[in-house]
């Protein structure tokens, strides 16, 4: 740096340093603890998944109904209530993870396990973000070096996420430092569980990609021998608690704005149609009767149908508990994905083995939310045996129902369940919607479009994403 104007320096207050050194603010930290950055990323991304990315997607995906109340526009594909997720994912989540990884990589000795945890979570966030928006900044994102990052294709993002997972698992080192409790809010530094989650996440990403890229079937086959989520204790869950400031945001919203009375989210007719004919015992756990409907009397609504304040059934207040965790990957989801991999011939065993795994997945889905064992037994006994003619439909039904309180994940499941117009369960666009077809993606925020010339243009809500074949 060369000083050439004394007047300019006097006006600007800029000091000159030899050898290109920059001004340093002694009151500003130049480093950050990777563990604290990791905690911040975990908290923010879980908050987005359980709040802003829950109810609008639940309405667009027709898992819940609005009853014509304040969420009505979401059912008609108005995405204006998804305000902060795009920016927060990059500035509050991925940037934290990038800074933490850079700092950890520079340390001696290198904390390989900490770096592995950061990479696994980064892969999780990138894959989840791409499932919502499709092409997203990835290779140039959140590193502080590029003002207008390019948008990588969804295929590249998902392949890149798998690469991050492989790198992370190869980097795990029993003797190196790791992020532990209280900063690792998922597994408290248990690297065996982080490895199982990483493999399960890789498996899920591959299963999402295989219809668009059939060559992924070989990689799916190789996952059969890997250690993945194998019990409820392995699940990827963010904890919430029944104490102020640590409560599940869904509970907090109802408690603060509705006086603890659930009056916003109603029972969807599409969901009912998948449960009532089979006497699904999850019905009274998923839903509660309207105030005067009487015990066991459930009445559902289509996406834009006006609610009846006395009789319309609501999403059960019991699922909006203060201490209900945010689930990112469950044991039941793992079992049902395994059943699908076997039934589709990616894993060995044939339909008989797939059927066994399928029933285990349904049992776990029900038991995990408190369905009584006799009711579970009766339901499973009545399930049809998986066959070449019906396995996709029967699997898709249970996978979709299993994700009832995870709408963003259920939306991925629905879109990958079949070609456009042949997904399961069958849905149609609501009257008055912006498109006559079902919504298949979130739109880029105007802030991104206006500030980044690389943002794709001409995107509409019913434009299928790459994986959505």
Secondary structure as UniProt FT lines:
FT   HELIX           6..12
FT   HELIX           18..20
FT   TURN            26..27
FT   HELIX           34..50
FT   TURN            51..54
FT   HELIX           55..60
FT   TURN            61..62
FT   STRAND          64..65
FT   TURN            67..68
FT   TURN            70..71
FT   HELIX           72..75
FT   TURN            76..77
FT   TURN            80..81
FT   HELIX           85..88
FT   HELIX           89..94
FT   HELIX           95..105
FT   HELIX           112..133
FT   STRAND          136..137
FT   TURN            139..140
FT   STRAND          151..152
FT   HELIX           154..171
FT   TURN            174..175
FT   TURN            181..183
FT   TURN            185..189
FT   HELIX           191..209
FT   TURN            210..212
FT   TURN            214..215
FT   HELIX           216..222
FT   HELIX           223..225
FT   HELIX           232..234
FT   STRAND          236..238
FT   TURN            244..245
FT   HELIX           249..257
FT   TURN            259..260
FT   STRAND          266..268
FT   HELIX           269..275
FT   HELIX           276..278
FT   TURN            281..282
FT   HELIX           283..286
FT   STRAND          287..288
FT   TURN            291..293
FT   TURN            295..296
FT   TURN            303..304
FT   TURN            309..311
FT   STRAND          314..315
FT   HELIX           317..320
FT   TURN            322..323
FT   STRAND          326..329
FT   HELIX           331..343
FT   TURN            344..345
FT   HELIX           350..368
FT   TURN            369..370
FT   HELIX           373..382
FT   TURN            388..390
FT   HELIX           391..402
FT   TURN            403..405
FT   HELIX           407..415
FT   TURN            416..417
FT   TURN            420..421
FT   TURN            431..432
FT   HELIX           446..451
FT   TURN            453..454
FT   TURN            461..462
FT   TURN            466..467
//
